[in-house]
Amino acid sequence: MSKFGDLISANIPILLDFYTEWNEQSKAMHAVLRDVAAALGDRAKVIKIDVDKNKELAEALRVKGLPTLMIYKGGEMVWRQSGEQDANTLIGLISEHV
């Protein structure tokens, strides 16, 4: 968990995608997140977290639905939502915190 604290304490927005390979909505988000990462470049980070490999973290953050997306800035969660999102919505949300 200490690595997670280091990860989210960055001064740029961090978009976390909690997913699994067997969840269709999660898989559908892969291309969207690739587009978001490309559009934002080094102004933000997009990090995918496999819930099956990080059960403890997912439970600590109460991740229930997949995909669950969160934006952190400076160690604080500033946005969270479960379900699919489109790239433009995510880029807009992240841009508010750049």
N, C-alpha and C positions, 0 to 999 in steps of 0.2 A: 504493500500500500504506500510505502514511502516514495517509491518511484512514481506512483500516480500523483502524489502531492507535488513532486518536482515538475511533472508533466503539465499540470494545470496552472501552475503558478507563473507561467510565461506572461510577458507583457503584451503579447499578440493574442488575438482570439484563437481558441482551440475548439474545433468542432469534433465532438466524439460521436461515433456511430457504433452503437451496440447492436451486433448482428449475429446470425448463425448461418452456416452454409446451407442448411436444410430449409430455411424459411424463404419462401418465394418473394415476399415483400423486401426482405433484407437483400436478396440477390439483385432485385430490380434497382436498388439504390446504388449499387457499385458504380455504374456508368454516371449517374447523377453526381456522385461524390467526386469522381475523377474530373468532371467538368468544373465543379466548384473549386477544387484544388488548383486546377489550371488557371481559372479566371482570377483567383486571389493571389497566386504566386507566393511570395514570401511575406505577404501582409497577414497571413493566417495559416494555421495548420489544420489538416484534416487527418484524424486518426481513427482507424477502425479497430474495434475491440470485439473479439470473438467471445460471446457469452459462454460457450461450452468450455473454453480454455481459461476463462477468468470468472468462474462462478462466484468466488468470494467478493470480488469487486462489484459484479452485477447485483448481488444480494445487498451489499452495503448501500448501493445507490438506488435500491428498490426498482430495478429494471424488470418490468413485467411484460409489456408488449414489445414486439419486434417489428421493424427496427425502432430503437429509441435513440433520439438525437439530442445532444446537449451542447451548449456553447459555454465555455469557461473563459474568463478573462481575469488575470491577476489572482488566480486561486478561487474565484467566486463564480458560481453558476449564474449565468445571466439569462438563459433560455433553455427550455426543455420541452420536447414533444415526442410522442410515440406515433408511428405510422410514416408512410411515405411523404416526402416533400419534393417539390421541384427545385431545380438548380437555381432559378432566378430568385425564389423566395429565400433560399438559404444564403445566397450571395448577399441579398439585401439585409438580412438579419445580421450576418457577420460584419458587413460593412459599417453597421451602426456602432460597432464596438472596436473598430480599427483605430 
